[in-house]
């Protein structure tokens, strides 16, 4: 069996590309047959994954960060043979948030990642499916880790403007910039028979536990429970919001008066004032008016 490796050389501010020779050496060390394909544009990893499935590949590995992982997952699900394909990750991204939900997995550890590929042990995990409406356009995508709507998506927008840093520093600076510029509006969130309508900073959905480069927004989320975790945060004065940041970093914000936590299979968000939306840290819309979310249980066979 030949493993298809999809490498984003720009991931981790170029770290993934610089580590290609190490990845190849580790794959050979474990006697794995492989082909490496590199991405050259946004969306390229999705196309490469679909092409790999069409060639009959049954093991696909993403090398990069959460954005690369997201694109490959979209290719696997769209390829229509997700039950026959195993999915592996070599995490070399700026944030690498998704793998923080996997016990014992560390970002940037190439050797351990390749050992997991060689062991060929899998776990069936859920993904989320979203349908975003912005004006006359409607977009359908899948996410494996998280979905941000509002301020947290604005943070993703800001992070794209900081090419000179890596890791948590990128996201911390992006949070401060987003707090200074984002203007929250009214949002209506419906989930499994409940409804919240008020002015919100954000509504964040988690399949995984950590988002935004190190914020444990949905700290109790599980990847295989058939549910999505929801974190809704009301607007508040910026000085008070700044005091909440350390709580989000530790995942101990659930009991704060401005925070609502829930679990649901389906979620719908509507907003008269358009909002940004990001999936797995990648901005998919900057002016969405409606977002529909639902869980797709056990959609991906993840190599763990």
N, C-alpha and C positions, 0 to 999 in steps of 0.2 A: 504494500500500500504506500503510495506516494502522498506525502503531506504537502498541501498548498499553503505556503507562507506568504501573507500579504503584509508588506512592510511599508509604513508611511515614514519616509526618511526625514520629514520635517517635524515629526512628533517629538515632544520634549525639547522644543527649540533646537531641533537637529540632533538630539542625542541618539534617537533610533537609527538614523543613517550612519552615524559615527560608530555604532556598535554592531554593524552588520557582520563584520569579520568574526566577532566573538560569537554571535548567534550561529553562524555557519559552522564554526569549530565545535560548538556544543552539540549541534544536531548530528554532526559526523561522529562525535565521541559516543553518542548513544545509538549509533547505527541506524539512524532514521533516514529514509529516502525522502527527499524534499525538492521542491521547486520554489524559488523566491520570486515574487512579483512585486514591483514597487509602484506606489501611487504617484500620480503627477498632478492631480487636481482634486478639489473637493468633490465628493461623490465617487471618486475613483475606486475606493475599496469596495463599495457596493457592487459596482460593475465587475470587478475582478472576482468577487465571491460568486456572483451569478455565472460568470464564465467558467469558473472552476467546477461548479455543480453540473453545468452542462457538459463538461468534459468527463464527468463521472467521479470527481473527487469526493471522498467521504470524510476527509479530515482537513479542516481549514483553520489556520492559525492567524490571529491578528497581532501584529507587532506595532505598538504605539500606545496612545492614550485612550481616554474614554471616547473621543470623537471617532478614532479609527475602529474601536470595538463596536461602536454604534453602527457605523457604515457596514461593517462585515455582517453584523447581526441582521441588518435590513436586507442584505443580499441573501443570507441563508433563508430567512423567512419568505422573502419574495420569490426565491428560487423554487419554492413549493416542495422541497424534499427535506425539510428540517428534521424529520424523525430519522433520516438515514445519514445525517451529517453530524459529526462531532466537532465541537468548537473549542479551540485552545487560545490562550492568551499569553503573550510575552509583554508584560506591562512596562512600557518605557515612555510614559506621557508626562505632561506638565503637572496634572493633578492625580491621575490614576486612582480615581475615587472608587470605581466599581470593585476592584480587587480587594479593597479594604473590608468588604463584606464577606470575603472568603477566608476561613480560618487558616492561619499560618502562611498566607501569601503576602509577599512584600514587593512593592514596586521596585523596578530596576534590578531585580535579582534574576538574571538570565539563566544561570545554572539551575536554580530550583524550578524555574518555569519549564525548561526543557525536560527536566526529570519528570514533571507532571505529564508532559506530552508522551514520554516514553512509557509511563505506567499505564496509560490508556484507561484510566478510571473516570467514569462520567457521572454527572448528577443532572437530572432534568430540572430546569428552572423556568420560571415564568418570564414573560416580557410584557410590556405595556404597548397598546396600540392607540395612537392619537389621530384625531381628525381636526385639523386647524382651518378655520375659515377667516380669511382676511380680505374684506371687500368682496369681489367676485371670484376670488381664487380659493380653492380648497386643497389642502395637502394632507396626505395620509402617510404616517411614518410609525416606526416602532422604536421603543427605547428599552434598554436592558437595566439601566441604573436609576435614572431620575428624570423628572420633567419639572421645569421651572416656569412659572407664569407670573409676570410682574417684576418686582424688584430683583429677585434672584436671577431672572433671565437678563435683566439690565446689567447685572454683574458680569454675565458671560459676554455681553456686548462690549463692556469696558475692558475685559481681559484681552480681547483681540487687539486692543490699542497699545499693549505693553509687550513688545517683542524682545526686550532686553533682560527679562527676568525669568526664572523658572520656579516651580513649586508653589508653596503656600503664599509666598510674598506677592505673587501675581494676583492672587484672588483677594488677599487682604487689601491691597491698594485698590483693586477694582470695587470692593465693597464700599470703601470710603468715597470713591468717585461717584458710584451709583447713588449712594445716600444723598450726596450733595446735588445731584442733577435730576433724579427720578421724581416724577410728580404722580403719586398714586391717585387712582380714581375708584369709583364704585365698581364692585364685582359681585356677581351672584354665583355661588358655588352650590351645586346640587350633587348629592352623593347618597345612593341607596336609600331614597325616601326622605332624606333630610335636606334642608336648605339654609344657607347663610347668605344674607345680602347686606353688605356694608362696604365702607371704604377699607381696602386692604393694601398692605405692603406687598404681599405675595400669597399665592397658593402653590405649594410645592408637593409633587407626588413622588414617592419613593418606592421603587422595587428593591433597591439596595439601601444601605443605611447612611452613606456619606455622599455629600455633593459639594461642589464649589471649592475643591482643593483642600478640604479638611473640616467642613462643617457637617456635624452629625445631625442633619435636619430630621431624619426619620430613623432614630437610633434603634428602634425595635422591629424594623422591617425584616422580613424573611423572603428569600428569593424563590421559595417553592411552596408558599402557603396558599396560592390561588387568590391572593388579595394584594391591593396596593395601599400603601400607607399615605396619609394625607396630613400635611402641616399647613395650617392657615394662620397668617399673622396679620393682626389689625395694624392700621397706621398708628404712629405715635411720634412725639417730638424726637428730633434727631439726637439730642443728648441722651434721651432714654434709650433709643435704639442702639446707640454706641455701647451702652452698658449691657445690652443683651448679647452682644457679639461673643463674649467669652462663654456664655451659656450654650450658644449654638455650637461652639467649638468643642464643648464637652458633652453635648447631647443631653443637657439637663434643663431644657427650656419648657418641657411639656406642661408644667403647672403654672406657668406665667399667665397673668390675666388676659394678655393680648393674644394668646396662642390657643388654637383649637387643633387637637389631634384626633384622627379617625382612621378607620380602615374601610375600604369599599372595593367592589368589583367594577363599578362604573362611576364616573365622575364627569360632570359637565360644568363648564365655566363660561359665563357670558359677561361682557363688559361693554358699556356704551362708549367708554373712552378706550381706544385700542391699546393693547399691551404687548410687550415683547414676550416671546416664548422660546425656550431652549430645551432640547432633549440631549441628555448625557453631555451637557456643557456646550453643545453646538447650537448656535442660534438658527432657528428654522423660520421665524417670523418676527417682525418688529412692530407690527400693527394688527394683531389678531383681535377679533371681536367675539369669537366663539371657539372653545376647545372641548372636544369630546374625548374621553379617555376610558379605556377598558382593559382589563387584564386578559392576557392569553396564557392560560395555564400550561406549564411544562412544555413550552414551545421550543426550547433549545437544549441540546445535550452538551453540557459544559464539561470539559476535561478539568478535573480537580485533583 
